[in-house]
């Protein structure tokens, strides 16, 4: 039975999901009705499930014939750079370069954003709900659901947060340690500030962090960078980790269908 696969194709600062069937793994050969997408320069992300774990590769197109595409696995980009839990994560982050003259400003901004997030009613209810000894879980779950709906309404009404000096870049991988992201700009600084709001079925999740940044490779017209969190409080890191666990469970369920 041929295995269905989803590739993430990044071009012109947009992320597109391209679906196909794996015909061969060596070399990686995929049949897809969207094969024409691979004619243009782009970053192509291939998550491969191996023994209930995920290996994530950057691909390069070697040959296209009708609806069949042959790829070369150029680089493995998951645990080569992140040792612990990680997940392919195509999302938009606001990122600003940090230099000595503005580091304190961005450090304070990250702390304030994370403090507001952790002190929200929904976050505190979820913390209570996670305790094993708590009673009346149905009531707490009901309150979390109400707060999540209110958060969604407020998010839609609230003007988008403006971060001085920030531009929007696309993430490739999220980890409890940091992110991999792509952009067309050369980042000269060795530190960055990042901020995002993640919207999912359970509501909203916002966080901000300062990162050390490292250029990893070029892919088409893009540069791929690694940002490693530093000075990030435990509660925010724990929230990121729980979110990654949730994504991992969902991905493994999808892979095992």
Secondary structure, DSSP 4 states (H G I P E B T S, - for coil): -PEEEEEEEEETTEEEEEEEEEEEETTEEEE-TTGGGGGS--EEEEEEEETTEEEEEEEEEEEEETTEEEEEEEEE-STTT-SS-EEEEEEEEEEEEE-TTTHHHHHHHHHHHHHHHHTSHHHHHHHHHT-TT---HHHHHHHHHHHHHHHHHHHHHSPPPP-TT-EEEEEEEEESSEEEEEESSPP-SSEEEEEEEEEETTEEEEEEEEEEEEEEEEETTEEEEEEEEES--HHHHHHHHHHHHHHHHHHHHHHT-
